[in-house]
Amino acid sequence: MDTKVTLSFDEDVIVKAKQFADANNISLSRLTEYLFRKITTSNYKSLEDLPISDWVSVVSEGALEYKTKSQNRKALKQEYFDSKK
């Protein structure tokens, strides 16, 4: 059973990911599911343990950067709706 999820990414990353998915005859949703499945079926203890494939360079550019926010639910909801204006 499929479950919907809302994610936010840098627009350039999404454009390149869609191009990659199209070139490989797969939807962006299935590509994301594939990547999540690969991550969750292995015993990675940290982000640094994740193997980075060559195709990641095709999908993204620049230095790898992980951003975390310590906002409450109300602030995150407001940020989401503001981004849709």
C-alpha positions as a Markdown table, in Angstrom:
| # | Residue | x | y | z |
|---|---|---|---|---|
| 1 | Met | 0.0 | 0.0 | 0.0 |
| 2 | Asp | 1.3 | 3.4 | -0.9 |
| 3 | Thr | 1.4 | 6.2 | 1.6 |
| 4 | Lys | 1.7 | 9.9 | 0.6 |
| 5 | Val | 4.4 | 12.1 | 2.2 |
| 6 | Thr | 5.3 | 15.7 | 1.6 |
| 7 | Leu | 9.0 | 16.6 | 1.3 |
| 8 | Ser | 10.8 | 19.8 | 0.6 |
| 9 | Phe | 14.0 | 19.9 | -1.6 |
| 10 | Asp | 16.0 | 22.5 | -3.3 |
| 11 | Glu | 14.4 | 23.2 | -6.7 |
| 12 | Asp | 17.6 | 22.5 | -8.6 |
| 13 | Val | 17.9 | 19.1 | -7.0 |
| 14 | Ile | 14.3 | 18.3 | -7.9 |
| 15 | Val | 14.8 | 19.3 | -11.5 |
| 16 | Lys | 17.9 | 17.2 | -11.9 |
| 17 | Ala | 16.3 | 14.3 | -10.0 |
| 18 | Lys | 13.3 | 14.4 | -12.3 |
| 19 | Gln | 15.6 | 14.3 | -15.3 |
| 20 | Phe | 17.5 | 11.4 | -13.9 |
| 21 | Ala | 14.3 | 9.5 | -13.2 |
| 22 | Asp | 12.9 | 10.2 | -16.7 |
| 23 | Ala | 16.1 | 9.1 | -18.3 |
| 24 | Asn | 15.9 | 5.8 | -16.3 |
| 25 | Asn | 12.1 | 5.2 | -17.0 |
| 26 | Ile | 11.1 | 5.5 | -13.4 |
| 27 | Ser | 8.9 | 8.0 | -11.5 |
| 28 | Leu | 10.5 | 10.4 | -9.0 |
| 29 | Ser | 8.3 | 8.8 | -6.3 |
| 30 | Arg | 9.6 | 5.3 | -7.1 |
| 31 | Leu | 13.2 | 6.6 | -7.3 |
| 32 | Thr | 12.8 | 8.1 | -3.8 |
| 33 | Glu | 11.2 | 4.9 | -2.5 |
| 34 | Tyr | 14.1 | 2.9 | -3.9 |
| 35 | Leu | 16.7 | 5.1 | -2.2 |
| 36 | Phe | 14.8 | 5.0 | 1.1 |
| 37 | Arg | 14.5 | 1.2 | 0.8 |
| 38 | Lys | 18.3 | 0.9 | 0.2 |
| 39 | Ile | 19.0 | 3.1 | 3.3 |
| 40 | Thr | 16.5 | 1.4 | 5.6 |
| 41 | Thr | 17.4 | -2.2 | 4.7 |
| 42 | Ser | 21.0 | -1.8 | 5.8 |
| 43 | Asn | 22.6 | -1.1 | 9.1 |
| 44 | Tyr | 23.8 | 2.4 | 8.7 |
| 45 | Lys | 24.6 | 4.1 | 12.0 |
| 46 | Ser | 25.1 | 7.6 | 10.6 |
| 47 | Leu | 24.9 | 9.7 | 7.5 |
| 48 | Glu | 28.6 | 9.3 | 6.9 |
| 49 | Asp | 28.1 | 5.5 | 6.6 |
| 50 | Leu | 25.9 | 5.8 | 3.6 |
| 51 | Pro | 27.5 | 4.8 | 0.3 |
| 52 | Ile | 27.4 | 7.6 | -2.2 |
| 53 | Ser | 27.0 | 6.3 | -5.8 |
| 54 | Asp | 28.3 | 8.0 | -8.9 |
| 55 | Trp | 24.8 | 9.0 | -10.0 |
| 56 | Val | 24.5 | 11.3 | -7.0 |
| 57 | Ser | 26.9 | 13.7 | -8.7 |
| 58 | Val | 24.5 | 13.8 | -11.6 |
| 59 | Val | 21.5 | 14.6 | -9.5 |
| 60 | Ser | 23.1 | 17.2 | -7.2 |
| 61 | Glu | 25.9 | 19.6 | -7.4 |
| 62 | Gly | 28.0 | 21.4 | -4.8 |
| 63 | Ala | 29.0 | 20.2 | -1.4 |
| 64 | Leu | 26.8 | 17.9 | 0.6 |
| 65 | Glu | 24.9 | 19.8 | 3.3 |
| 66 | Tyr | 22.4 | 18.5 | 5.8 |
| 67 | Lys | 20.1 | 21.1 | 7.3 |
| 68 | Thr | 18.0 | 20.6 | 10.4 |
| 69 | Lys | 15.5 | 22.9 | 11.8 |
| 70 | Ser | 14.4 | 23.1 | 15.4 |
| 71 | Gln | 11.0 | 24.7 | 14.8 |
| 72 | Asn | 7.8 | 23.8 | 16.4 |
| 73 | Arg | 4.9 | 22.3 | 14.4 |
| 74 | Lys | 3.1 | 25.6 | 14.0 |
| 75 | Ala | 6.2 | 27.3 | 12.7 |
| 76 | Leu | 6.8 | 24.5 | 10.2 |
| 77 | Lys | 3.2 | 24.6 | 9.0 |
| 78 | Gln | 3.4 | 28.4 | 8.5 |
| 79 | Glu | 6.7 | 28.1 | 6.6 |
| 80 | Tyr | 5.1 | 25.5 | 4.3 |
| 81 | Phe | 2.1 | 27.6 | 3.5 |
| 82 | Asp | 4.3 | 30.7 | 3.0 |
| 83 | Ser | 6.4 | 28.8 | 0.5 |
| 84 | Lys | 3.3 | 28.0 | -1.6 |
| 85 | Lys | 2.4 | 31.7 | -2.1 |
